Protein backbone atom coordinates (compact mmCIF):
# COMPACT_ATOMS: atom_id res chain seq x y z
CA UNK A 1 0.00 0.00 0.00
CA UNK A 2 1.16 3.52 -0.78
CA UNK A 3 0.04 6.87 0.60
CA UNK A 4 0.90 9.84 -1.56
CA UNK A 5 0.04 13.48 -1.96
CA UNK A 6 -2.91 14.25 -4.17
CA UNK A 7 -1.85 15.58 -7.58
CA UNK A 8 -4.11 16.81 -10.41
CA UNK A 9 -3.65 13.55 -12.35
CA UNK A 10 -5.47 11.76 -9.49
CA UNK A 11 -8.70 13.77 -9.88
CA UNK A 12 -10.71 10.82 -11.23
CA UNK A 13 -9.50 8.52 -8.44
CA UNK A 14 -10.29 11.19 -5.85
CA UNK A 15 -13.79 11.73 -7.26
CA UNK A 16 -14.47 7.99 -7.11
CA UNK A 17 -13.59 8.02 -3.41
CA UNK A 18 -15.39 11.32 -2.80
CA UNK A 19 -18.61 9.92 -4.27
CA UNK A 20 -18.27 6.78 -2.15
CA UNK A 21 -17.68 8.97 0.93
CA UNK A 22 -20.84 10.99 0.31
CA UNK A 23 -22.81 7.78 -0.22
CA UNK A 24 -21.36 6.26 2.96
CA UNK A 25 -22.53 9.27 4.99
CA UNK A 26 -25.90 9.31 3.21
CA UNK A 27 -25.17 12.76 1.77
CA UNK A 28 -26.84 13.64 -1.54
CA UNK A 29 -24.67 13.29 -4.62
CA UNK A 30 -22.62 16.38 -5.43
CA UNK A 31 -23.46 18.22 -8.63
CA UNK A 32 -20.84 18.32 -11.40
CA UNK A 33 -20.23 21.98 -10.48
CA UNK A 34 -19.66 21.10 -6.81
CA UNK A 35 -17.27 18.30 -7.77
CA UNK A 36 -15.41 20.61 -10.16
CA UNK A 37 -15.04 23.22 -7.41
CA UNK A 38 -13.55 20.70 -4.98
CA UNK A 39 -11.12 19.37 -7.58
CA UNK A 40 -10.14 22.90 -8.63
CA UNK A 41 -9.31 23.77 -5.02
CA UNK A 42 -7.29 20.58 -4.58
CA UNK A 43 -5.50 21.13 -7.90
CA UNK A 44 -4.60 24.70 -6.99
CA UNK A 45 -3.46 23.63 -3.50
CA UNK A 46 -5.80 26.19 -1.93
CA UNK A 47 -7.61 25.77 1.35
CA UNK A 48 -7.20 22.00 1.73
CA UNK A 49 -4.65 19.31 0.98
CA UNK A 50 -5.26 15.63 0.43
CA UNK A 51 -3.42 12.36 0.85
CA UNK A 52 -4.51 9.34 -1.19
CA UNK A 53 -4.02 5.67 -0.27
CA UNK A 54 -3.53 3.14 -3.06
CA UNK A 55 -3.01 -0.59 -3.49
CA UNK A 56 -1.16 -0.70 -6.81
CA UNK A 57 -3.31 1.65 -8.94
CA UNK A 58 -6.52 1.05 -6.96
CA UNK A 59 -7.54 4.04 -4.78
CA UNK A 60 -8.56 2.85 -1.31
CA UNK A 61 -9.00 6.01 0.73
CA UNK A 62 -8.14 9.62 1.33
CA UNK A 63 -7.51 12.08 4.13
CA UNK A 64 -8.01 15.82 3.77
CA UNK A 65 -6.17 18.26 5.99
CA UNK A 66 -5.20 21.88 6.58
CA UNK A 67 -2.61 23.70 8.63
CA UNK A 68 -4.15 25.89 11.32
CA UNK A 69 -2.88 28.53 13.70
CA UNK A 70 -2.51 29.65 16.34
CA UNK A 71 -1.72 26.40 18.06
CA UNK A 72 -0.05 27.96 21.03
CA UNK A 73 2.57 29.99 19.13
CA UNK A 74 2.92 27.39 16.40
CA UNK A 75 0.92 25.39 13.84
CA UNK A 76 -1.40 22.40 14.03
CA UNK A 77 -2.48 19.98 11.35
CA UNK A 78 -6.25 19.57 11.30
CA UNK A 79 -7.60 16.44 9.62
CA UNK A 80 -10.97 17.32 8.13
CA UNK A 81 -11.87 13.91 6.77
CA UNK A 82 -10.51 10.41 6.56
CA UNK A 83 -12.39 7.95 4.37
CA UNK A 84 -11.64 4.36 3.42
CA UNK A 85 -13.70 2.29 1.00
CA UNK A 86 -15.80 -0.31 2.78
CA UNK A 87 -13.98 -3.09 0.92
CA UNK A 88 -10.63 -1.80 2.20
CA UNK A 89 -11.50 -1.36 5.86
CA UNK A 90 -9.60 -3.39 8.47
CA UNK A 91 -6.67 -3.68 6.06
CA UNK A 92 -4.51 -0.92 7.54
CA UNK A 93 -5.53 1.86 5.16
CA UNK A 94 -6.80 4.21 7.87
CA UNK A 95 -3.70 3.54 9.97
CA UNK A 96 -1.46 4.27 6.97
CA UNK A 97 -3.28 7.55 6.29
CA UNK A 98 -2.99 8.61 9.96
CA UNK A 99 0.71 7.71 9.95
CA UNK A 100 1.28 9.77 6.80
CA UNK A 101 -0.56 12.71 8.38
CA UNK A 102 1.63 12.49 11.48
CA UNK A 103 4.72 12.54 9.26
CA UNK A 104 3.33 15.57 7.44
CA UNK A 105 2.62 17.33 10.74
CA UNK A 106 6.20 16.72 11.84
CA UNK A 107 7.58 17.94 8.50
CA UNK A 108 5.49 21.12 8.76
CA UNK A 109 6.69 21.80 12.31
CA UNK A 110 3.26 21.30 13.84
CA UNK A 111 2.93 20.91 17.59
CA UNK A 112 -0.18 18.74 17.28
CA UNK A 113 -2.71 17.08 15.01
CA UNK A 114 -6.42 17.59 15.63
CA UNK A 115 -9.60 16.03 14.25
CA UNK A 116 -13.19 15.36 15.21
CA UNK A 117 -15.78 12.70 14.61
CA UNK A 118 -19.51 12.89 14.95
CA UNK A 119 -20.93 11.54 18.21
CA UNK A 120 -23.13 9.22 16.16
CA UNK A 121 -20.21 7.76 14.16
CA UNK A 122 -19.54 4.70 16.29
CA UNK A 123 -17.50 2.99 13.57
CA UNK A 124 -14.91 5.76 13.48
CA UNK A 125 -14.86 5.99 17.28
CA UNK A 126 -14.14 2.27 17.45
CA UNK A 127 -11.29 2.74 14.96
CA UNK A 128 -9.78 5.63 16.96
CA UNK A 129 -10.20 3.71 20.22
CA UNK A 130 -8.45 0.70 18.65
CA UNK A 131 -5.45 2.82 17.64
CA UNK A 132 -5.52 4.42 21.11
CA UNK A 133 -5.98 7.95 19.78
CA UNK A 134 -6.14 10.34 22.72
CA UNK A 135 -9.50 12.04 23.18
CA UNK A 136 -9.70 15.76 23.76
CA UNK A 137 -12.95 17.31 24.88
CA UNK A 138 -14.18 20.29 22.90
CA UNK A 139 -17.57 21.61 22.01
CA UNK A 140 -18.21 21.93 18.30
CA UNK A 141 -20.40 24.69 16.94
CA UNK A 142 -21.75 24.58 13.41
CA UNK A 143 -23.85 27.03 11.44
CA UNK A 144 -25.36 25.58 8.27
CA UNK A 145 -25.76 27.71 5.16
CA UNK A 146 -29.55 27.76 5.58
CA UNK A 147 -28.99 29.47 8.93
CA UNK A 148 -26.34 32.04 7.88
CA UNK A 149 -28.80 34.95 7.63
CA UNK A 150 -30.45 34.24 10.99
CA UNK A 151 -27.08 33.81 12.64
CA UNK A 152 -25.82 37.10 11.19
CA UNK A 153 -28.76 38.85 12.88
CA UNK A 154 -27.42 37.59 16.21
CA UNK A 155 -23.99 39.01 15.41
CA UNK A 156 -25.24 42.59 14.97
CA UNK A 157 -27.14 42.75 18.27
CA UNK A 158 -25.52 44.80 21.03
CA UNK A 159 -23.58 42.71 23.52
CA UNK A 160 -25.21 42.10 26.89
CA UNK A 161 -23.75 44.13 29.72
N, C-alpha and C positions, 0 to 999 in steps of 0.2 A: 504494500500500500504506500502511496505517496501523498503528501500534502504539499500543495504549492500555491503561490500567490495567484489570484485571479488575474488573467490577462485578456484583452479584447478577443482573442481567438477562442476563448472558452465561453463566449456568450451563449451559444446554443446549449452547452452542457449545464451552465448555470440556470438558464431558463427552464430546463427539464426539471432540475432540482427545486427551483423556486415554485413551479406549478405544483409539484408533489408536496411541498411544504404548505402551500395554501390549502390544498385538498386535505392534508393531514389535520390541519387546524380548523377545518370546516369553514374556511374563508372563501367568499365568492371568487371566481376566476378573475384575474386581472385583465383589463382591456389591453389590446395591443399598444395603445398609447402609454398606459401605465408601465407595461413591461419595457417599452422603449426608453422611458424616462429612467427607470432603475438601471438598465444596462448602460445608458449614456453616462450616468453618474459614476458607475463602477469603472467604465472605460476611461473617464477623465480623471479618475482618482480623486473625486470630490466627495466630501461628506462621509463616505464609508469605504472601508476596504473589505476584502473578502479573501478567505482561504478556501481552497477546494481540495477535497479528498478523492483520490482515484485508486482503483484497482486496475492496473494496465491502463486502458483508455476509457474505462467505465467510471463515470462520476458516481460517487457514493454519498457525498455530503458536502456541506459548506458551513462556514462560520463567518459572520459579518462582525466587524469591529470598528471602533474609532478610538482615537486618543483624546482624552479629556483632561482638563485642568480647571481650577487648581486641585491638586491631590496633595494636600499639605503645600509645600512649595515646589512640587514636582508635577509629573504626569501620571495618569493611570490609563490602562487599556480597558475599555468597556466593550464587552462582548454583547452585541445586540441580539444575535440569533445564532443558534447552532442547530443544524438539521441533518439527520441521517435517514436515508431511505429505509423503509421498513424492512426490506430484504437484506439490508446490510447491518442492522442493529445487532448488538451483542457480538460483533466481530472486531471490536477495537477501533472503529472509525471515530466515534466521539472522543475517545481517549487520545487518539492521534491528533485530532483537531485541537483539543485543549492543550496538549503538549506543544503543538506548534504555536498556539497563541501565547503560551508562557515564554517560549523562546523569543517571540516577537516583542513581548513586553520587556524582557531583559534587554534586547537589542535597542529598543527605543528609550531605555533608561527609566522605565516606569517603576514606581514604587509599589504598585499593586495592579491587580486585575479584578474588575467587578463585573457582575451580571445579575440578572434576576430571572425568576421563573414564576409563572402564574401559580397561585395557591391551588388551583384546580388541576394543575398538570402533575399528577402523581407519578407518571412514567419518568419525567425528567428529574423529579425529586428523588426517585429511587436511584436513578443513574448517579446523580451528584452525591447521594448518601453512600453509594457503593464505592465511589472514588475518594470518599472522605473529604469532600470539598467543605471548607469551613463556612458556616452560615453566619450572616451578618444581618442583624435586624434593621430594617429601614421601612418607612412608610412610602409607598408609591402613590403619586397623584397623577391623574391622567385626564386631560380635557380632549374630548373627541371633537372633530371638525364641526359636527352638527351643533355643538355647544359653544363654539368660539364666540359668537355674538353675545350670548347671554353672559358668558364669563367675562368678556370685555366690560360689560356694564358694571360688574362687581369691581373691576380695577379702577374705574373712574370715580367711585364713591369716596367721600372723605373718610380718612382713617378714624377709627373710634379713639376717643381720648381716654 
